Amino acid sequence: MNRNIIVLDTTLRDGEQVPGARMNLRQKIEFARQLERLQVDMIEAGFPASSRGDFEAVQHIARQAGEKTHITALARAVKNDIDAVYESIRDAHNPFIHIVLGTSNVHVEKKFNRSRDAVMQMGVDAVKYARTLMPQVQYSTEDASRSEFEYLWQTIEAVVRAGATIINVPDTVGYAEPEEFGHLISRLNDRLKNLDDSVMLSVHCHNDLGLATANTLSAIRAGAQKVECTINGLGERAGNTSLEEVVMALKVREERYQCSTGIRTEEIMNTSRLLTHLTGLDVQVNKAITGENAFAHSSGIHQDGLLKDKNVYEIMSPEQVGAGEMELVLTARSGRHAFKNAIAKLGYIAADEQQFEELFARYLELADRKKEIYDHDLFFLLNQPNEQHIEHSDHHALYELDTFQVVTGSLHPTATVQLKKGGEVHAGSAIGDGPIDAMYGAIRALTGVQATLKHYKINSISSGQEAIGRVNIQLEYEGRLYTGKAMDTDIIKASGLAFLNGVNAIVLDTSGGATGEGQLSRV
């Protein structure tokens, strides 16, 4: 039978220690609500003794948290900190106090400048006091991975006898490696079970050597019942254990770990994107699970295999984490199978093999000039006659951005857009919160597709006078997610093209997709 692993999210505490990651009260409450939708077991809402603002944020989160969510906040092993935690979380349905105190020689001798016995007594006194306020107390042995084992155990034994109900073992500076950390947790777990098997054993790992997730998984195999993580691995220095990585590793390799979590994995991407939106801190594109390229494939060999069977190159589906469908990125490395699949999605099928080869050759010429090929590039390619006069039926003609003009400023930002569909021209204007919002409003009105913008991201992929902006958006229409991408030196144009690519994907999907009627044919 699978063990249930308790997941504590500390993005609002440890994650917020990242420079530039600080959120205001409203943002913290919004993020805490999303964590509840993600169904984390516990939320560490902050460090209330650090400031009045942090105290109020923790208090608001505690008061609004649901009945199933456990709420905690951090305190040093001093009375004032413990009081601040108690006052801020006392109204939660399931509150517990979290106390932290170092156990390594460098912490005892350099940070506290006290004897080992004196530091241990500080921890015992802190736990005893906290237990007079609440029945559940977590004690973290800071820098445990660099501590002498016997002193670490003596401290754990003393605070458990004083009333600690959760023991958290942190790899505070990311010093441990998986085999070593797993061995440490295994030894502590054996002793803790003999001392008091009702005490929960927890781990908290940092990523200074890039081993936070590996160390956490090793600890789980060694008997840890609870893990502390952050969304996107956000945290001090190189960050914390990434929640999404641990959760999906347990899900994908369930037969090996024999463990599971209560996390609603379909909310992972929404949570990641909300955090990015609130903090302004982007996720690296190749980040596991939540990176932009985590489910994108550009190699022709990979694309061919995926089109035959997704299991060839995907160990989990993007839908499992709320990322939509897998993405085949068209580049000069893409093969014939990927190109044929891409034009079929746009409603086109080559009349014969020779015609397809001619189109593919023209595609490769275009791909050699551009880093990536998007839908609007394919529209251009498929609508331009080559030397053999290839043309197509416009039965499935899609929208093309013909011209546009935007007026921005603080007073009624406006966009005028002209679209082409087959032989028809559609023009209209709209106002919005800004030029891009106005442009999207005009496109919605002209196409009749009332899609909701769920995600918008723009990146600069070059520098200097010819800087290029790459825009990636996600639209929601009738409960389904659609992706649109575009690239241009004009970021307004790139934004419009990306939105229109998403709209065209919706049009194709709702009209039944590609059929023989959209074939290319010779004149």
C-alpha positions as CSV (number, residue, x, y, z in Angstrom):
1,M,0.0,0.0,0.0
2,N,1.3,3.5,-0.9
3,R,2.5,5.8,1.8
4,N,0.9,9.3,1.7
5,I,3.6,12.0,1.6
6,I,2.6,15.3,3.3
7,V,3.5,18.4,1.2
8,L,4.2,21.7,2.9
9,D,4.6,24.7,0.6
10,T,6.9,27.4,1.8
11,T,6.9,29.7,-1.2
12,L,5.3,32.5,0.9
13,R,8.1,32.2,3.5
14,D,11.3,30.8,2.1
15,G,10.5,31.6,-1.5
16,E,9.8,35.2,-0.6
17,Q,13.4,35.5,0.7
18,V,14.5,35.8,-3.0
19,P,15.4,39.4,-3.9
20,G,12.6,40.9,-5.9
21,A,10.1,38.1,-5.0
22,R,8.3,40.0,-2.2
23,M,4.5,40.1,-2.6
24,N,2.0,42.5,-1.1
25,L,-1.0,41.5,1.1
26,R,-3.4,41.0,-1.8
27,Q,-1.0,39.0,-3.8
28,K,-0.1,36.7,-0.9
29,I,-3.8,36.0,-0.3
30,E,-4.3,35.3,-4.0
31,F,-1.4,32.9,-4.1
32,A,-2.5,31.1,-0.9
33,R,-5.9,30.5,-2.5
34,Q,-4.2,29.0,-5.5
35,L,-2.1,26.7,-3.2
36,E,-5.4,25.5,-1.7
37,R,-6.7,24.8,-5.2
38,L,-3.4,22.8,-5.8
39,Q,-4.4,20.9,-2.6
40,V,-1.2,21.3,-0.7
41,D,-1.5,19.8,2.8
42,M,0.3,22.7,4.6
43,I,1.2,26.3,3.9
44,E,4.0,28.1,5.6
45,A,2.5,31.6,5.3
46,G,5.5,33.7,6.3
47,F,7.7,35.0,9.1
48,P,5.3,37.2,11.2
49,A,8.0,38.6,13.6
50,S,9.9,40.1,10.7
51,S,7.4,43.0,10.0
52,R,3.9,44.2,10.6
53,G,3.1,43.6,7.0
54,D,4.2,40.0,7.1
55,F,2.2,39.5,10.4
56,E,-1.0,40.8,8.8
57,A,-0.5,38.7,5.6
58,V,-0.1,35.5,7.7
59,Q,-3.1,36.5,9.8
60,H,-5.3,37.0,6.7
61,I,-4.2,33.8,5.1
62,A,-4.8,31.8,8.4
63,R,-8.3,33.3,8.7
64,Q,-9.3,32.5,5.1
65,A,-7.7,29.0,4.9
66,G,-10.0,26.1,4.4
67,E,-10.7,23.3,6.9
68,K,-8.3,20.9,5.2
69,T,-5.3,23.1,5.0
70,H,-2.8,23.3,7.9
71,I,-1.2,26.7,8.4
72,T,2.1,27.5,10.0
73,A,4.6,30.4,10.2
74,L,8.3,30.6,11.2
75,A,9.7,31.6,14.5
76,R,13.2,31.6,15.9
77,A,13.6,30.0,19.3
78,V,12.6,33.1,21.2
79,K,9.4,34.0,23.0
80,N,8.6,37.1,20.9
81,D,8.8,35.2,17.7
82,I,6.7,32.4,19.0
83,D,4.1,34.8,20.3
84,A,4.0,36.5,16.8
85,V,3.4,33.1,15.2
86,Y,0.7,32.2,17.6
87,E,-1.2,35.5,17.3
88,S,-1.0,35.4,13.5
89,I,-2.2,31.8,12.9
90,R,-4.5,31.1,15.9
91,D,-7.7,31.6,13.9
92,A,-6.8,28.9,11.3
93,H,-8.7,25.6,11.4
94,N,-5.4,23.6,11.7
95,P,-2.6,25.8,12.9
96,F,0.9,24.7,14.2
97,I,4.0,26.6,15.3
98,H,7.3,26.2,13.4
99,I,10.5,26.8,15.4
100,V,14.0,26.8,13.9
101,L,17.4,26.6,15.6
102,G,20.8,25.5,14.3
103,T,22.6,22.3,15.3
104,S,25.8,22.4,13.2
105,N,29.1,23.5,14.8
106,V,29.3,26.6,12.7
107,H,25.9,27.7,13.8
108,V,26.4,26.9,17.5
109,E,29.9,28.4,17.7
110,K,29.8,31.3,15.1
111,K,26.1,32.3,14.9
112,F,25.1,31.9,18.5
113,N,28.5,31.9,20.3
114,R,27.2,29.6,23.0
115,S,27.8,26.1,24.2
116,R,26.1,23.1,22.6
117,D,24.1,22.5,25.8
118,A,23.0,26.1,26.0
119,V,21.7,26.0,22.4
120,M,20.0,22.7,23.0
121,Q,18.3,24.2,26.1
122,M,17.1,27.2,24.0
123,G,15.3,24.8,21.7
124,V,13.8,22.8,24.5
125,D,12.5,25.9,26.3
126,A,11.1,27.2,23.0
127,V,9.2,24.0,22.3
128,K,7.8,23.8,25.9
129,Y,6.6,27.4,25.6
130,A,5.0,26.8,22.2
131,R,3.2,23.7,23.5
132,T,1.4,25.9,26.1
133,L,0.0,27.8,23.1
134,M,-0.8,25.1,20.6
135,P,-0.8,21.3,20.5
136,Q,1.2,21.0,17.3
137,V,4.8,22.2,17.1
138,Q,7.4,21.7,14.4
139,Y,11.1,21.9,15.3
140,S,13.7,22.4,12.5
141,T,17.3,21.5,13.2
142,E,18.8,24.1,10.9
143,D,21.9,23.0,9.0
144,A,21.3,19.4,10.0
145,S,23.3,18.0,7.0
146,R,26.5,19.6,8.4
147,S,25.8,18.6,12.0
148,E,27.5,15.9,14.1
149,F,25.0,13.1,14.1
150,E,25.0,12.4,17.9
151,Y,24.5,16.0,18.8
152,L,21.8,16.3,16.1
153,W,20.0,13.3,17.6
154,Q,20.4,14.5,21.2
155,T,18.7,17.7,20.2
156,I,15.9,15.9,18.4
157,E,15.4,13.6,21.4
158,A,15.3,16.5,23.8
159,V,12.8,18.6,21.8
160,V,10.5,15.6,21.2
161,R,10.5,14.9,25.0
162,A,9.7,18.6,25.4
163,G,6.6,18.2,23.1
164,A,7.6,18.7,19.4
165,T,5.2,16.8,17.2
166,I,7.1,17.3,13.8
167,I,10.8,17.1,13.4
168,N,12.1,18.8,10.3
169,V,15.6,18.0,9.0
170,P,16.9,20.8,6.7
171,D,19.8,20.7,4.3
172,T,20.0,24.4,4.8
173,V,22.9,25.2,2.5
174,G,22.4,22.5,-0.1
175,Y,25.5,20.6,1.1
176,A,24.2,17.1,1.2
177,E,24.2,14.5,-1.6
178,P,21.4,11.9,-2.1
179,E,23.0,8.8,-0.7
180,E,24.4,10.6,2.3
181,F,21.2,12.5,3.0
182,G,19.1,9.3,2.6
183,H,21.4,7.5,5.1
184,L,21.0,10.4,7.6
185,I,17.2,10.3,7.3
186,S,17.1,6.5,7.6
187,R,19.1,6.6,10.9
188,L,17.0,9.4,12.3
189,N,13.8,7.6,11.3
190,D,14.8,4.4,13.0
191,R,15.6,6.2,16.3
192,L,12.6,8.5,16.1
193,K,10.2,5.5,15.7
194,N,11.7,3.9,18.8
195,L,11.4,7.2,20.7
196,D,7.9,8.2,19.7
197,D,6.3,6.8,16.5
198,S,3.6,9.5,16.5
199,V,6.2,12.2,15.7
200,M,6.3,13.1,12.0
201,L,9.7,13.2,10.2
202,S,10.1,16.0,7.6
203,V,12.8,17.3,5.3
204,H,13.6,20.7,3.8
205,C,16.3,20.8,1.1
206,H,18.1,23.6,-0.7
207,N,19.5,23.5,-4.3
208,D,23.0,25.0,-4.0
209,L,24.5,21.9,-5.8
210,G,21.4,21.2,-7.9
211,L,20.5,18.2,-5.7
212,A,17.5,19.5,-3.7
213,T,14.9,17.3,-5.5
214,A,17.2,14.3,-5.5
215,N,17.9,14.7,-1.8
216,T,14.2,15.0,-1.0
217,L,13.3,11.9,-3.0
218,S,16.2,10.0,-1.3
219,A,14.8,11.1,2.1
220,I,11.3,9.9,1.1
221,R,12.7,6.4,0.3
222,A,14.4,6.5,3.7
223,G,11.2,7.1,5.6
224,A,10.5,10.8,5.6
225,Q,6.7,11.5,5.9
226,K,6.7,15.1,4.9
227,V,8.5,17.3,2.4
228,E,8.9,21.1,2.3
229,C,9.0,22.6,-1.2
230,T,8.3,25.8,-3.2
231,I,6.7,26.4,-6.5
232,N,9.2,26.7,-9.3
233,G,12.0,25.9,-6.8
234,L,11.9,29.5,-5.6
235,G,14.0,30.2,-2.6
236,E,17.1,31.6,-0.9
237,R,20.2,31.6,-3.1
238,A,19.8,28.7,-5.7
239,G,16.4,27.9,-4.4
240,N,14.5,25.2,-2.6
241,T,13.2,21.7,-3.6
242,S,10.7,22.2,-6.4
243,L,7.2,21.0,-5.4
244,E,6.3,20.1,-9.0
245,E,9.4,18.0,-9.5
246,V,8.9,15.9,-6.3
247,V,5.2,15.4,-6.9
248,M,5.6,14.3,-10.5
249,A,8.5,12.1,-9.7
250,L,6.4,10.3,-7.2
251,K,3.5,10.1,-9.7
252,V,5.6,8.9,-12.7
253,R,7.7,6.5,-10.7
254,E,5.0,5.4,-8.3
255,E,5.9,1.7,-8.6
256,R,9.4,2.5,-7.3
257,Y,8.7,4.9,-4.5
258,Q,5.4,3.3,-3.4
259,C,4.3,6.8,-2.3
260,S,1.8,9.4,-3.5
261,T,0.6,12.9,-2.6
262,G,-2.8,14.6,-2.5
263,I,-1.6,17.3,-4.9
264,R,-4.0,18.1,-7.7
265,T,-1.4,18.0,-10.4
266,E,-3.6,19.7,-13.1
267,E,-3.2,22.9,-11.1
268,I,0.6,22.9,-11.2
269,M,1.0,25.0,-14.3
270,N,-1.6,27.5,-13.1
271,T,0.2,27.9,-9.8
272,S,3.6,28.3,-11.5
273,R,2.3,31.0,-13.9
274,L,0.5,32.8,-11.1
275,L,3.8,33.0,-9.1
276,T,5.6,34.3,-12.1
277,H,2.9,36.9,-12.7
278,L,3.0,38.0,-9.0
279,T,6.7,38.2,-8.6
280,G,7.9,39.0,-12.1
281,L,10.5,36.2,-11.8
282,D,10.5,34.0,-14.9
283,V,11.1,30.3,-14.9
284,Q,14.0,29.1,-17.0
285,V,12.8,27.6,-20.3
286,N,14.2,24.2,-19.7
287,K,13.0,23.9,-16.1
288,A,11.5,20.5,-15.4
289,I,7.7,20.3,-15.4
290,T,7.0,24.1,-15.4
291,G,9.5,25.4,-18.0
292,E,8.3,26.7,-21.3
293,N,10.1,23.9,-23.2
294,A,9.3,21.1,-20.7
295,F,6.8,19.6,-23.2
296,A,8.2,21.1,-26.4
297,H,10.0,19.1,-29.0
298,S,12.1,20.4,-31.9
299,S,14.2,17.5,-33.0
300,G,12.9,15.9,-36.2
301,I,13.7,12.4,-34.8
302,H,11.8,13.2,-31.6
303,Q,8.8,14.7,-33.4
304,D,8.5,11.7,-35.7
305,G,8.5,9.3,-32.7
306,L,6.0,11.4,-30.8
307,L,3.6,11.6,-33.8
308,K,3.7,7.8,-33.9
309,D,3.2,7.4,-30.2
310,K,3.6,10.0,-27.4
311,N,5.2,7.4,-25.1
312,V,8.2,7.3,-27.3
313,Y,9.6,10.6,-25.9
314,E,7.1,11.6,-23.1
315,I,7.1,10.0,-19.7
316,M,4.1,12.2,-18.6
317,S,1.5,14.1,-20.5
318,P,1.4,17.9,-20.4
319,E,-2.3,17.7,-19.6
320,Q,-1.4,16.0,-16.3
321,V,0.2,19.2,-15.0
322,G,-2.2,21.6,-16.7
323,A,0.1,22.6,-19.5
324,G,-2.2,21.9,-22.4
325,E,-1.1,19.7,-25.4
326,M,2.5,18.8,-26.3
327,E,4.1,21.3,-28.6
328,L,6.1,20.4,-31.7
329,V,8.3,23.4,-32.5
330,L,9.0,23.7,-36.2
331,T,12.7,24.5,-37.0
332,A,15.2,23.6,-39.7
333,R,15.7,20.4,-37.7
334,S,12.1,19.3,-38.0
335,G,11.4,16.5,-40.5
336,R,8.7,15.7,-43.0
337,H,6.4,14.1,-40.6
338,A,6.3,17.1,-38.3
339,F,5.8,19.5,-41.3
340,K,3.0,17.3,-42.7
341,N,1.3,17.3,-39.3
342,A,1.6,21.1,-39.0
343,I,0.0,21.9,-42.3
344,A,-2.7,19.3,-41.8
345,K,-3.6,21.1,-38.5
346,L,-4.1,24.2,-40.6
347,G,-6.5,22.4,-43.0
348,Y,-4.0,21.7,-45.8
349,I,-3.1,18.4,-47.4
350,A,-0.7,18.1,-50.4
351,A,-2.3,16.7,-53.5
352,D,0.6,14.3,-54.2
353,E,4.1,13.5,-53.0
354,Q,5.9,15.7,-55.5
355,Q,3.9,18.7,-54.4
356,F,4.6,17.9,-50.8
357,E,8.4,17.7,-51.5
358,E,8.3,21.1,-53.2
359,L,6.5,22.6,-50.2
360,F,8.9,21.0,-47.8
361,A,11.9,22.3,-49.7
362,R,10.4,25.9,-49.5
363,Y,9.7,25.3,-45.8
364,L,13.4,24.4,-45.2
365,E,14.5,27.5,-47.0
366,L,12.3,29.6,-44.7
367,A,13.4,27.7,-41.6
368,D,17.1,28.3,-42.4
369,R,16.3,32.0,-42.2
370,K,14.3,31.9,-39.0
371,K,14.9,30.3,-35.6
372,E,11.3,29.0,-35.3
373,I,8.4,28.7,-37.7
374,Y,4.9,29.7,-36.5
375,D,1.4,29.3,-37.9
376,H,1.4,32.7,-39.6
377,D,4.7,31.7,-41.4
378,L,3.0,28.5,-42.6
379,F,0.0,30.6,-43.8
380,F,2.4,32.7,-45.8
381,L,4.2,29.7,-47.2
382,L,1.0,27.9,-48.2
383,N,-0.6,31.0,-49.7
384,Q,2.4,32.0,-52.0
385,P,2.4,30.3,-55.4
386,N,5.8,28.7,-56.2
387,E,7.3,28.3,-59.7
388,Q,4.9,25.5,-60.4
389,H,1.9,27.7,-59.5
390,I,0.7,25.6,-56.5
391,E,-2.5,27.0,-55.0
392,H,-5.2,25.9,-52.6
393,S,-8.9,26.1,-51.9
394,D,-9.9,28.7,-49.4
395,H,-12.7,26.6,-48.0
396,H,-10.8,26.4,-44.8
397,A,-9.1,29.8,-45.1
398,L,-7.9,31.2,-41.8
399,Y,-7.5,34.7,-40.5
400,E,-4.4,36.6,-41.5
401,L,-3.2,39.9,-39.9
402,D,-3.2,42.3,-42.8
403,T,-2.6,45.7,-41.2
404,F,-3.0,47.3,-37.8
405,Q,-2.6,50.6,-36.0
406,V,-2.5,51.2,-32.3
407,V,-2.8,54.4,-30.2
408,T,-1.6,54.2,-26.6
409,G,-1.5,56.4,-23.6
410,S,-3.5,57.0,-20.5
411,L,-6.6,58.0,-22.3
412,H,-8.5,55.3,-24.2
413,P,-5.8,53.1,-25.8
414,T,-7.2,52.1,-29.2
415,A,-6.4,49.5,-31.9
416,T,-7.6,49.4,-35.5
417,V,-7.1,46.0,-37.1
418,Q,-7.6,44.7,-40.6
419,L,-7.8,40.9,-41.1
420,K,-8.0,38.8,-44.2
421,K,-9.8,35.5,-44.5
422,G,-9.7,34.0,-47.9
423,G,-10.8,36.8,-50.3
424,E,-12.6,38.8,-47.6
425,V,-11.3,41.7,-45.6
426,H,-12.5,42.5,-42.1
427,A,-11.7,45.7,-40.4
428,G,-12.7,47.1,-37.0
429,S,-11.5,49.0,-33.9
430,A,-11.6,48.5,-30.1
431,I,-10.4,50.2,-27.0
432,G,-8.7,48.4,-24.1
433,D,-6.4,48.8,-21.0
434,G,-3.4,49.1,-23.3
435,P,-2.5,48.7,-26.9
436,I,-2.3,44.9,-26.8
437,D,-5.5,44.5,-24.9
438,A,-7.2,46.8,-27.4
439,M,-5.8,44.8,-30.3
440,Y,-7.0,41.6,-28.8
441,G,-10.5,43.1,-28.3
442,A,-10.6,44.0,-32.0
443,I,-9.5,40.6,-33.1
444,R,-12.2,39.0,-30.9
445,A,-14.8,41.2,-32.4
446,L,-13.7,40.6,-36.0
447,T,-13.4,36.8,-35.7
448,G,-16.3,36.2,-33.3
449,V,-14.1,34.0,-31.1
450,Q,-14.5,35.2,-27.5
451,A,-11.5,33.4,-26.1
452,T,-10.1,34.3,-22.7
453,L,-6.4,35.2,-22.4
454,K,-5.0,32.8,-19.7
455,H,-1.2,33.4,-20.2
456,Y,0.9,36.0,-21.9
457,K,4.7,36.0,-22.1
458,I,7.1,38.0,-24.1
459,N,10.9,37.5,-24.4
460,S,13.6,39.3,-26.2
461,I,15.6,36.7,-28.2
462,S,18.2,39.1,-29.6
463,S,19.7,42.5,-28.9
464,G,20.6,45.8,-30.6
465,Q,18.7,47.6,-33.3
466,E,17.1,44.4,-34.7
467,A,15.8,43.0,-31.4
468,I,13.2,40.4,-31.8
469,G,10.3,39.8,-29.4
470,R,8.9,36.3,-29.0
471,V,5.4,36.1,-27.7
472,N,3.7,33.0,-26.2
473,I,0.1,33.1,-25.2
474,Q,-2.5,30.6,-24.0
475,L,-6.2,31.0,-24.7
476,E,-9.2,29.3,-23.1
477,Y,-12.3,28.7,-25.2
478,E,-15.2,26.6,-24.0
479,G,-13.0,24.9,-21.4
480,R,-10.1,24.0,-23.7
481,L,-6.7,25.6,-23.8
482,Y,-5.1,26.7,-27.1
483,T,-1.5,28.0,-27.6
484,G,-0.4,30.7,-30.0
485,K,3.2,31.9,-30.6
486,A,4.8,34.5,-32.8
487,M,8.0,36.4,-33.3
488,D,8.6,39.8,-34.8
489,T,10.8,42.9,-34.3
490,D,7.6,44.7,-33.5
491,I,6.3,43.4,-30.2
492,I,2.8,44.7,-30.8
493,K,2.7,42.8,-34.1
494,A,4.1,39.7,-32.5
495,S,1.4,39.9,-29.8
496,G,-1.3,40.2,-32.4
497,L,0.0,37.4,-34.5
498,A,0.3,35.1,-31.5
499,F,-3.3,35.8,-30.5
500,L,-4.5,35.3,-34.0
501,N,-2.6,32.0,-34.2
502,G,-4.4,30.9,-31.1
503,V,-7.8,32.0,-32.6
504,N,-7.1,30.1,-35.8
505,A,-6.4,27.0,-33.8
506,I,-9.8,27.4,-32.2
507,V,-11.4,28.0,-35.6
508,L,-9.9,24.8,-37.0
509,D,-10.8,22.8,-33.9
510,T,-14.4,23.9,-33.8
511,S,-14.9,23.6,-37.6
512,G,-13.8,20.0,-37.6
513,G,-10.1,20.5,-38.6
514,A,-8.4,19.5,-41.8
515,T,-10.3,17.7,-44.5
516,G,-9.7,16.9,-48.1
517,E,-11.5,20.1,-49.1
518,G,-8.4,22.0,-47.9
519,Q,-6.1,20.2,-50.2
520,L,-3.4,22.0,-52.2
521,S,-3.8,21.4,-55.9
522,R,-2.1,22.2,-59.2
523,V,-3.5,24.7,-61.6
